[in-house]
Amino acid sequence: MYIYDQHDHSILRQRVEQFRQQTERYLSGDLAEEAFLPLRLQNGLYVQRLAPMLRVNVPYGMINSGQLRRVARVARDYDKGYVHISTRQNIQFNWPDLADVPAILAELAEVEMHATQSSGNCIRNTTADQFAGIAEDELLDPRPYCEIIRQWSTLHPEFAFLPRKFKIAVNAAKEDRAASQVHDIGLDLYENEAGETGFRVRVGGGLGRTPLVGSVIREFLPEQELLSYLDAVLRVYNQKGRRDNKYKARIKILVKAMGPEAFAELVEEEWQRIRDGYTRLTREEIERAKSFFTEPAYKSFDSAAVDAKLDELRAEHKAFDKWLTRNVRQHKKADYASVTLSLKPTGVAPGDVTDKQLEIIADLADEYSFGEARTTHEQNIVLGDVEKDRLFELWEKVKAAGFATPNIGTMTDIICCPGGDYCSLANAKSIPIADAIQRRFSDMDYLYDLGDLDLNISGCMNACAHHHVGHIGILGVDKKGQEFYQVQLGGNAGNDTKLGKVLGPAFEADEIPLVLEKILNIFVENRIEGEEFLQTYQRIGMAPFKERVYAKDH
């Protein structure tokens, strides 16, 4: 992973000191609230329902053991002893005191972490596949390009105050695990028929109040042109994006209003004007970025013997077998595996992890995964490089630590925002709904029979939990001061991205588990062999689900 140089450290120290002075001026009354607002947002600080919330960047999900231990210490010393993993792979502190935030940022800066541009109308944290660099189905490693984008976008003076927030995702695998089609810019990294490396560029995706799937505006962009083309896209957006209405200010609204072809023409004109300038990447710069993501010291084993031993252990330990099936993924190296640590045990808010657990993960990363871990879009944590002959040993340790719930990819691996328990924007609570669902559907054999099923719960239209692209999405809505929940079906964030459709009128909170039971019963009754929920829904449509859920006699 990328290691800061002296220039990076100097900029970060200056940034922390600058915000310390701004915070002191605000607390003393010398800086007005309206003046402090954009300053705190550019440093990742929100004012939530009950306390400030500090969002810390985890660039493209990569975090090392030293950073995990520092996050744990900050959570213990300045917060309530836990943090939350967000859907954009970041880490959130939910209870810091405003006066302590500069000290927190200083602590994090010592281990090369920061909150710069994790909020505000700027380019946010660039995200990627949590298995980037290690995935069996990966075409190329996207992380060097994510790092190039991070360095270009951080503190970029021209794009510090965009019409609205701006999010970029990079995918380089056959299976899109980065939800790239619902980002402001989604980049697919691949090699064309001539063997040249470049990107398919999508623009105008996004969720929230007006969910849209991004449009391809350039089928192939040579890798050297990455920043010059991004520059052109952002300049067109900065000039043409609406600033009079924040609900219509995202680039997706601009692209939809103009049409993708007309938008692409403007980008092309701007790009031709600037493409030979300083943002054109040199081969040396690309290779420099790649040098930070070299392979660790992988070992070779007797693969047949290792696999045979694993088969024996699976037969002896059914729980281990279930964990291997759900939480362990094939690595690009035959003798290694990637392990997802589930942060979704029943009774715990999805994505929450305590200070002690963070320290355990740091120890596990050092012992089993070259000192690195990865945060995921699904709000879990991955150990990316585990020797297969140590999987049973690791399983026993993660089981003791509470990370071995074998539910990855099942309905109880819920993506869930903090909702009304924390967020001042939320219309309804999310966490109690997730808990009720996990308790109602606790039979793992039933979940395995259902197969892969994405369930996403958002507390408001901002869609922080991406409910629009869940196979089943739940949205909290307000009805005359009461909390209700709207159900959507048929969403998908993968290669064939689809936006879910609303089932019908919203439900009260205590109705949701039964509503889900009816939906799942329709699926089970109508599926054909080998079908998963999304396939059955696409084949039979919405009508059978609607009829059953709203029938008076069910």
C-alpha positions as CSV (number, residue, x, y, z in Angstrom):
1,M,0.0,0.0,0.0
2,Y,1.0,3.6,-0.5
3,I,3.5,5.0,2.0
4,Y,3.5,8.8,2.6
5,D,6.7,10.8,1.7
6,Q,7.9,13.9,3.5
7,H,5.8,16.1,1.2
8,D,2.6,14.2,2.2
9,H,3.5,14.4,5.9
10,S,4.1,18.2,5.7
11,I,0.8,18.9,3.9
12,L,-1.1,16.8,6.5
13,R,0.6,18.5,9.5
14,Q,-0.3,21.9,8.1
15,R,-3.9,20.8,7.4
16,V,-4.3,19.5,11.0
17,E,-2.9,22.7,12.5
18,Q,-5.0,24.9,10.3
19,F,-8.2,23.1,11.4
20,R,-7.1,23.3,15.0
21,Q,-7.0,27.0,14.8
22,Q,-10.3,27.1,12.9
23,T,-12.0,25.0,15.6
24,E,-10.5,27.1,18.4
25,R,-11.8,30.3,16.7
26,Y,-15.3,28.7,16.3
27,L,-15.5,27.5,19.9
28,S,-14.4,31.0,21.2
29,G,-17.1,32.7,19.1
30,D,-14.7,34.3,16.7
31,L,-15.9,32.2,13.7
32,A,-19.5,32.1,12.8
33,E,-21.4,28.8,12.3
34,E,-22.0,29.5,8.6
35,A,-18.2,30.2,8.1
36,F,-17.2,27.1,10.1
37,L,-19.6,24.7,8.3
38,P,-17.6,24.3,5.0
39,L,-14.4,24.2,6.9
40,R,-15.5,21.3,9.2
41,L,-17.1,19.4,6.3
42,Q,-13.8,19.6,4.3
43,N,-12.2,17.9,7.4
44,G,-14.8,15.1,7.6
45,L,-16.8,16.6,10.5
46,Y,-20.6,16.4,10.7
47,V,-22.9,17.5,13.4
48,Q,-25.3,14.6,13.9
49,R,-28.4,14.1,15.9
50,L,-26.7,13.5,19.3
51,A,-23.0,14.3,18.7
52,P,-20.5,15.2,16.0
53,M,-19.5,12.4,13.6
54,L,-16.0,12.3,12.2
55,R,-15.5,10.4,8.9
56,V,-11.9,9.2,8.3
57,N,-10.8,8.2,4.8
58,V,-9.6,4.7,4.1
59,P,-8.3,5.1,0.5
60,Y,-9.7,2.3,-1.7
61,G,-10.2,0.3,1.5
62,M,-6.5,-0.4,2.4
63,I,-5.5,-0.2,6.0
64,N,-2.5,-1.6,7.9
65,S,-2.2,-3.0,11.3
66,G,-0.6,0.1,12.8
67,Q,-3.5,2.2,11.5
68,L,-6.0,-0.2,13.0
69,R,-4.4,0.0,16.4
70,R,-4.4,3.8,16.2
71,V,-8.1,3.9,15.2
72,A,-8.7,1.6,18.2
73,R,-6.9,3.9,20.5
74,V,-8.7,7.0,19.3
75,A,-12.1,5.2,19.7
76,R,-11.2,4.3,23.2
77,D,-9.7,7.6,24.3
78,Y,-11.9,10.1,22.4
79,D,-15.1,8.1,21.6
80,K,-17.3,5.4,23.1
81,G,-15.0,2.5,22.2
82,Y,-16.2,1.5,18.7
83,V,-16.2,2.8,15.1
84,H,-18.5,2.2,12.1
85,I,-17.4,1.0,8.7
86,S,-19.3,2.9,5.9
87,T,-20.4,1.7,2.5
88,R,-17.6,3.8,1.0
89,Q,-15.0,1.9,2.9
90,N,-14.4,4.7,5.4
91,I,-14.3,4.7,9.2
92,Q,-16.7,6.8,11.2
93,F,-16.4,8.0,14.9
94,N,-19.9,8.7,16.1
95,W,-19.3,10.3,19.5
96,P,-16.2,12.6,19.5
97,D,-16.3,16.0,21.3
98,L,-15.9,18.8,18.9
99,A,-13.0,20.3,20.9
100,D,-11.2,17.0,20.6
101,V,-11.4,16.6,16.8
102,P,-8.2,18.5,16.0
103,A,-6.3,16.2,18.5
104,I,-7.9,13.1,16.9
105,L,-6.8,14.3,13.5
106,A,-3.3,14.8,14.8
107,E,-3.2,11.3,16.2
108,L,-4.4,9.9,12.9
109,A,-1.9,11.9,10.9
110,E,0.9,10.2,12.7
111,V,-0.1,6.9,11.1
112,E,-0.9,8.5,7.6
113,M,-4.6,8.7,8.0
114,H,-6.8,11.8,7.5
115,A,-10.4,13.0,7.1
116,T,-9.6,15.6,4.4
117,Q,-12.5,15.7,1.8
118,S,-14.4,12.8,3.4
119,S,-17.3,15.1,3.3
120,G,-18.3,18.4,1.7
121,N,-18.8,19.4,-2.0
122,C,-15.5,18.0,-3.2
123,I,-14.0,14.8,-4.6
124,R,-14.5,12.2,-1.9
125,N,-12.6,9.0,-1.1
126,T,-11.9,6.9,-4.2
127,T,-13.2,3.4,-3.7
128,A,-12.4,0.0,-5.3
129,D,-13.0,-3.7,-5.1
130,Q,-12.1,-4.9,-1.6
131,F,-10.2,-7.8,-3.3
132,A,-8.2,-5.4,-5.5
133,G,-4.8,-6.9,-6.3
134,I,-5.7,-10.4,-5.1
135,A,-8.9,-11.4,-6.8
136,E,-8.9,-14.5,-9.0
137,D,-11.1,-12.7,-11.6
138,E,-9.1,-9.5,-11.7
139,L,-7.8,-8.3,-15.1
140,L,-5.4,-5.7,-13.7
141,D,-4.7,-4.1,-10.3
142,P,-6.7,-0.9,-10.0
143,R,-5.0,0.3,-6.8
144,P,-2.2,2.3,-8.4
145,Y,-4.7,4.2,-10.4
146,C,-6.8,4.8,-7.3
147,E,-3.7,6.2,-5.6
148,I,-3.0,8.5,-8.6
149,I,-6.6,9.8,-8.4
150,R,-6.3,10.3,-4.6
151,Q,-3.2,12.4,-5.0
152,W,-4.6,14.4,-7.9
153,S,-7.9,15.1,-6.1
154,T,-6.8,15.8,-2.6
155,L,-6.7,19.6,-1.9
156,H,-7.2,20.2,-5.7
157,P,-7.9,24.0,-5.6
158,E,-10.2,24.0,-8.6
159,F,-12.5,21.2,-7.3
160,A,-12.7,22.1,-3.6
161,F,-16.2,23.7,-3.9
162,L,-18.1,21.7,-6.5
163,P,-21.8,22.1,-7.0
164,R,-22.2,18.9,-4.9
165,K,-20.2,16.0,-3.5
166,F,-18.4,13.8,-6.1
167,K,-17.5,10.1,-5.9
168,I,-15.3,8.0,-8.0
169,A,-15.0,4.2,-8.1
170,V,-12.6,2.0,-10.0
171,N,-13.2,-1.6,-11.0
172,A,-10.8,-4.0,-12.7
173,A,-12.4,-7.4,-12.2
174,K,-14.8,-9.5,-14.3
175,E,-17.4,-9.1,-11.5
176,D,-18.0,-5.5,-10.4
177,R,-17.7,-5.4,-6.6
178,A,-17.2,-1.6,-6.5
179,A,-20.7,-0.5,-7.5
180,S,-19.0,1.6,-10.1
181,Q,-22.1,2.2,-12.2
182,V,-23.8,4.2,-9.4
183,H,-21.0,6.6,-8.9
184,D,-20.5,10.1,-10.3
185,I,-17.6,8.6,-12.3
186,G,-17.2,4.8,-12.6
187,L,-13.9,3.6,-14.2
188,D,-13.5,0.1,-15.6
189,L,-9.8,-0.8,-16.0
190,Y,-9.0,-3.2,-18.8
191,E,-6.8,-4.0,-21.8
192,N,-8.2,-3.5,-25.3
193,E,-7.6,-5.8,-28.3
194,A,-4.3,-4.1,-29.0
195,G,-3.1,-4.9,-25.5
196,E,-3.2,-1.3,-24.4
197,T,-4.3,-0.5,-20.8
198,G,-7.1,2.0,-20.3
199,F,-10.5,2.7,-18.9
200,R,-14.2,2.6,-19.9
201,V,-15.6,5.8,-18.4
202,R,-19.1,6.0,-17.0
203,V,-20.5,9.3,-15.8
204,G,-23.7,10.4,-14.0
205,G,-24.5,7.4,-11.8
206,G,-25.7,7.9,-8.3
207,L,-28.4,7.1,-5.8
208,G,-30.2,9.3,-3.3
209,R,-33.3,11.3,-4.2
210,T,-32.8,10.7,-8.0
211,P,-31.2,7.3,-8.5
212,L,-29.5,6.8,-11.9
213,V,-27.2,4.4,-13.5
214,G,-24.1,6.0,-15.1
215,S,-23.7,6.3,-18.8
216,V,-20.7,5.3,-20.8
217,I,-19.2,8.5,-22.3
218,R,-15.9,7.0,-23.5
219,E,-15.4,3.3,-24.3
220,F,-11.6,3.4,-24.1
221,L,-9.4,6.0,-22.4
222,P,-5.6,5.3,-22.5
223,E,-4.2,5.1,-19.0
224,Q,-1.9,8.1,-19.6
225,E,-4.9,10.3,-20.2
226,L,-6.7,9.4,-16.9
227,L,-6.2,12.6,-15.1
228,S,-6.5,14.9,-18.0
229,Y,-9.9,13.4,-18.9
230,L,-11.1,13.4,-15.3
231,D,-10.0,17.1,-15.2
232,A,-12.2,17.7,-18.3
233,V,-15.2,16.0,-16.7
234,L,-14.9,17.9,-13.5
235,R,-14.4,21.2,-15.3
236,V,-17.6,20.7,-17.3
237,Y,-19.5,19.8,-14.2
238,N,-18.0,22.8,-12.2
239,Q,-19.1,25.2,-15.0
240,K,-22.5,23.7,-15.9
241,G,-23.7,22.0,-12.7
242,R,-26.6,23.7,-10.9
243,R,-25.8,25.5,-7.7
244,D,-29.3,27.0,-7.1
245,N,-30.8,23.8,-5.9
246,K,-28.8,21.2,-3.9
247,Y,-31.3,18.5,-4.9
248,K,-30.5,19.0,-8.6
249,A,-26.8,19.8,-8.2
250,R,-25.2,16.3,-8.7
251,I,-23.5,15.5,-12.0
252,K,-26.1,12.8,-12.7
253,I,-28.8,15.6,-13.0
254,L,-26.6,17.5,-15.5
255,V,-25.9,14.4,-17.6
256,K,-29.5,13.4,-17.6
257,A,-30.7,16.9,-18.5
258,M,-28.1,17.4,-21.3
259,G,-28.1,13.7,-22.5
260,P,-24.9,11.6,-22.3
261,E,-23.9,12.3,-25.9
262,A,-24.1,16.1,-25.5
263,F,-22.3,15.9,-22.2
264,A,-19.6,13.7,-23.7
265,E,-19.1,16.3,-26.5
266,L,-18.5,19.1,-24.0
267,V,-16.0,16.9,-22.1
268,E,-14.2,16.0,-25.4
269,E,-13.9,19.7,-26.3
270,E,-12.4,20.5,-22.9
271,W,-10.2,17.5,-22.9
272,Q,-8.7,18.3,-26.3
273,R,-7.9,21.8,-25.0
274,I,-6.0,20.5,-21.9
275,R,-4.9,17.0,-22.6
276,D,-1.3,17.9,-23.5
277,G,-0.8,19.8,-20.2
278,Y,0.6,18.9,-16.9
279,T,-2.0,16.3,-16.0
280,R,-1.0,13.9,-18.7
281,L,0.5,10.9,-16.9
282,T,4.0,9.8,-17.8
283,R,5.1,6.2,-17.9
284,E,7.4,7.0,-14.9
285,E,4.6,8.3,-12.8
286,I,2.4,5.2,-13.5
287,E,5.3,2.9,-12.7
288,R,6.0,4.9,-9.5
289,A,2.4,4.3,-8.4
290,K,2.6,0.6,-9.2
291,S,5.8,0.3,-7.1
292,F,3.7,0.8,-4.0
293,F,1.6,-2.3,-4.8
294,T,4.1,-5.0,-5.4
295,E,3.4,-8.6,-4.3
296,P,4.3,-9.6,-0.8
297,A,6.5,-12.6,-0.2
298,Y,4.1,-15.3,-1.1
299,K,5.1,-18.9,-0.4
300,S,4.5,-22.1,-2.3
301,F,3.0,-25.2,-0.8
302,D,1.9,-28.7,-1.7
303,S,-1.5,-27.6,-3.0
304,A,-2.9,-31.1,-3.2
305,A,-1.9,-31.9,0.4
306,V,-3.3,-28.6,1.7
307,D,-6.6,-29.1,-0.1
308,A,-6.9,-32.6,1.1
309,K,-6.3,-31.5,4.7
310,L,-9.0,-28.8,4.3
311,D,-11.4,-31.4,3.0
312,E,-10.8,-33.5,6.1
313,L,-11.3,-30.6,8.4
314,R,-14.5,-29.6,6.6
315,A,-15.9,-33.1,7.1
316,E,-15.0,-33.0,10.8
317,H,-16.2,-29.5,11.6
318,K,-19.5,-28.4,10.0
319,A,-19.2,-24.9,11.3
320,F,-15.8,-24.6,9.7
321,D,-17.2,-25.9,6.4
322,K,-19.9,-23.3,6.4
323,W,-17.4,-20.5,7.2
324,L,-15.1,-21.7,4.3
325,T,-18.1,-21.7,2.0
326,R,-19.4,-18.2,2.9
327,N,-16.5,-16.2,4.3
328,V,-13.5,-17.5,2.4
329,R,-12.7,-16.6,-1.2
330,Q,-10.2,-18.0,-3.8
331,H,-7.1,-15.9,-4.1
332,K,-5.2,-15.2,-7.4
333,K,-2.4,-17.4,-5.8
334,A,-3.6,-21.0,-5.5
335,D,-2.1,-21.5,-2.1
336,Y,-3.7,-18.4,-0.5
337,A,-7.2,-17.3,0.3
338,S,-9.0,-14.1,1.2
339,V,-11.0,-14.1,4.4
340,T,-13.9,-11.8,5.2
341,L,-14.4,-11.1,8.8
342,S,-18.1,-10.7,9.4
343,L,-19.2,-7.6,11.3
344,K,-22.8,-8.7,11.2
345,P,-23.5,-11.0,14.2
346,T,-27.1,-10.7,15.5
347,G,-27.4,-8.0,18.1
348,V,-24.6,-5.8,16.7
349,A,-25.3,-2.8,14.4
350,P,-24.1,-3.8,11.0
351,G,-20.6,-2.5,10.3
352,D,-19.8,-1.6,14.0
353,V,-16.5,-2.9,15.5
354,T,-15.1,-2.2,18.9
355,D,-11.6,-0.9,19.9
356,K,-10.7,-4.3,21.3
357,Q,-11.8,-6.1,18.1
358,L,-9.8,-3.6,16.0
359,E,-6.7,-4.6,18.0
360,I,-7.5,-8.2,17.4
361,I,-7.9,-7.6,13.7
362,A,-4.5,-5.8,13.7
363,D,-2.9,-8.8,15.4
364,L,-4.5,-11.2,12.9
365,A,-3.4,-9.0,10.0
366,D,0.2,-9.2,11.3
367,E,0.1,-12.9,11.8
368,Y,-1.8,-14.0,8.8
369,S,-2.0,-11.3,6.1
370,F,1.3,-9.4,5.8
371,G,0.1,-6.7,8.2
372,E,-2.7,-5.4,6.0
373,A,-6.5,-5.5,6.0
374,R,-9.3,-4.1,3.8
375,T,-12.6,-2.4,4.6
376,T,-15.5,-3.4,2.3
377,H,-18.4,-1.8,0.6
378,E,-20.6,-4.3,2.5
379,Q,-19.3,-3.0,5.9
380,N,-17.1,-5.9,6.7
381,I,-13.3,-6.3,6.9
382,V,-11.1,-8.6,4.8
383,L,-7.7,-10.3,5.5
384,G,-6.5,-10.5,2.0
385,D,-3.5,-12.9,1.9
386,V,-4.1,-15.9,4.2
387,E,-2.1,-19.2,3.6
388,K,-4.7,-21.9,3.0
389,D,-3.0,-24.3,5.3
390,R,-3.6,-21.9,8.2
391,L,-7.3,-21.3,7.6
392,F,-8.5,-23.7,10.3
393,E,-6.2,-22.1,12.8
394,L,-7.4,-18.6,11.8
395,W,-11.1,-19.7,12.0
396,E,-10.7,-20.7,15.6
397,K,-9.3,-17.3,16.4
398,V,-11.9,-15.3,14.5
399,K,-14.6,-17.4,16.0
400,A,-13.4,-16.5,19.5
401,A,-13.3,-12.8,18.5
402,G,-16.9,-12.8,17.1
403,F,-16.0,-12.5,13.4
404,A,-16.9,-16.0,12.2
405,T,-20.6,-15.6,11.5
406,P,-20.8,-17.5,8.3
407,N,-23.3,-15.2,6.6
408,I,-21.3,-13.3,4.0
409,G,-23.5,-12.8,0.9
410,T,-26.7,-14.0,2.7
411,M,-29.7,-11.9,3.6
412,T,-28.3,-11.2,7.1
413,D,-25.1,-9.7,5.8
414,I,-27.1,-6.5,5.8
415,I,-25.8,-3.2,4.5
416,C,-27.2,-0.6,6.9
417,C,-26.7,3.1,7.5
418,P,-26.6,4.4,11.1
419,G,-30.1,5.8,10.5
420,G,-32.2,7.8,12.9
421,D,-30.3,6.6,16.0
422,Y,-27.4,8.9,14.9
423,C,-28.0,10.8,11.7
424,S,-29.9,14.1,11.8
425,L,-30.9,13.7,8.2
426,A,-32.6,10.3,8.7
427,N,-36.4,9.9,8.5
428,A,-36.4,6.6,10.4
429,K,-34.2,4.2,12.4
430,S,-32.3,1.6,10.4
431,I,-30.4,-0.4,13.0
432,P,-33.5,-1.8,14.9
433,I,-34.9,-2.9,11.5
434,A,-31.7,-4.8,10.7
435,D,-31.7,-6.4,14.2
436,A,-35.3,-7.5,13.9
437,I,-34.6,-9.1,10.5
438,Q,-31.5,-10.9,11.8
439,R,-33.4,-12.3,14.7
440,R,-36.4,-13.4,12.6
441,F,-34.1,-15.1,10.0
442,S,-31.5,-16.7,12.2
443,D,-31.7,-20.2,10.8
444,M,-28.5,-20.4,8.7
445,D,-29.6,-23.5,6.8
446,Y,-32.6,-21.5,5.6
447,L,-30.4,-18.6,4.6
448,Y,-28.1,-20.9,2.7
449,D,-31.1,-22.4,0.9
450,L,-32.1,-18.9,-0.2
451,G,-28.6,-18.3,-1.7
452,D,-27.0,-15.0,-2.3
453,L,-29.3,-12.1,-1.4
454,D,-28.4,-8.5,-0.9
455,L,-30.5,-6.6,1.7
456,N,-29.8,-2.9,2.1
457,I,-31.5,-0.6,4.6
458,S,-31.3,3.2,4.4
459,G,-32.9,5.6,6.9
460,C,-33.6,8.3,4.3
461,M,-33.5,9.2,0.6
462,N,-29.8,10.0,0.8
463,A,-29.3,6.2,0.4
464,C,-26.1,5.8,2.3
465,A,-26.9,2.1,2.5
466,H,-27.5,1.9,-1.3
467,H,-31.1,0.6,-0.8
468,H,-31.8,1.3,-4.5
469,V,-29.4,-1.5,-5.6
470,G,-30.2,-4.1,-3.0
471,H,-32.0,-7.2,-4.3
472,I,-34.3,-6.2,-1.5
473,G,-34.1,-2.5,-0.4
474,I,-35.7,-0.9,2.6
475,L,-36.1,2.9,2.9
476,G,-37.2,4.7,6.0
477,V,-39.8,7.4,5.3
478,D,-41.7,9.9,7.4
479,K,-45.5,9.9,7.5
480,K,-46.8,12.8,9.6
481,G,-44.0,12.3,12.1
482,Q,-44.2,8.5,12.2
483,E,-41.5,6.1,11.0
484,F,-42.5,3.9,8.1
485,Y,-40.6,1.7,5.7
486,Q,-40.8,1.4,1.9
487,V,-39.7,-1.9,0.3
488,Q,-38.1,-2.1,-3.1
489,L,-37.3,-5.2,-5.1
490,G,-35.0,-6.1,-8.0
491,G,-32.0,-3.8,-7.5
492,N,-28.5,-4.9,-8.3
493,A,-25.1,-3.2,-7.9
494,G,-23.0,-5.7,-10.0
495,N,-22.2,-5.9,-13.7
496,D,-25.9,-5.6,-14.8
497,T,-26.7,-2.7,-12.4
498,K,-30.4,-2.2,-11.9
499,L,-32.4,0.1,-9.7
500,G,-35.1,-1.5,-7.5
501,K,-38.8,-0.8,-7.9
502,V,-41.1,0.1,-5.1
503,L,-43.3,-2.8,-4.0
504,G,-46.1,-0.5,-2.8
505,P,-47.3,1.5,0.2
506,A,-44.9,1.7,3.1
507,F,-45.1,-0.5,6.3
508,E,-44.7,0.1,10.0
509,A,-41.5,-1.1,11.6
510,D,-43.0,-4.2,13.3
511,E,-44.4,-5.3,9.9
512,I,-41.1,-5.6,8.1
513,P,-40.0,-9.1,9.2
514,L,-43.4,-10.6,8.1
515,V,-43.3,-8.7,4.8
516,L,-39.9,-10.1,4.1
517,E,-41.1,-13.6,5.0
518,K,-43.9,-13.3,2.5
519,I,-41.5,-12.0,-0.2
520,L,-39.1,-14.9,0.5
521,N,-42.0,-17.4,0.4
522,I,-43.0,-16.2,-3.1
523,F,-39.3,-16.6,-4.2
524,V,-39.0,-20.1,-2.8
525,E,-42.4,-21.2,-4.3
526,N,-41.5,-19.9,-7.8
527,R,-37.8,-20.4,-8.2
528,I,-36.5,-23.0,-10.6
529,E,-33.4,-25.1,-9.9
530,G,-30.3,-23.0,-9.6
531,E,-32.1,-19.7,-9.5
532,E,-31.3,-17.0,-6.9
533,F,-33.6,-14.3,-5.7
534,L,-32.8,-11.7,-8.3
535,Q,-33.1,-14.2,-11.2
536,T,-36.5,-15.3,-10.0
537,Y,-37.7,-11.8,-9.6
538,Q,-36.6,-10.8,-13.1
539,R,-38.4,-13.8,-14.5
540,I,-41.8,-13.5,-12.7
541,G,-41.9,-9.8,-12.1
542,M,-43.3,-7.7,-9.3
543,A,-46.9,-8.8,-9.4
544,P,-46.8,-12.0,-7.4
545,F,-44.8,-10.3,-4.6
546,K,-47.2,-7.4,-4.5
547,E,-50.3,-9.6,-4.5
548,R,-49.0,-11.8,-1.6
549,V,-47.7,-9.0,0.6
550,Y,-50.8,-6.8,0.4
551,A,-53.3,-9.7,0.4
552,K,-55.8,-9.3,3.3
553,D,-55.9,-13.0,4.1
554,H,-52.1,-13.5,4.5
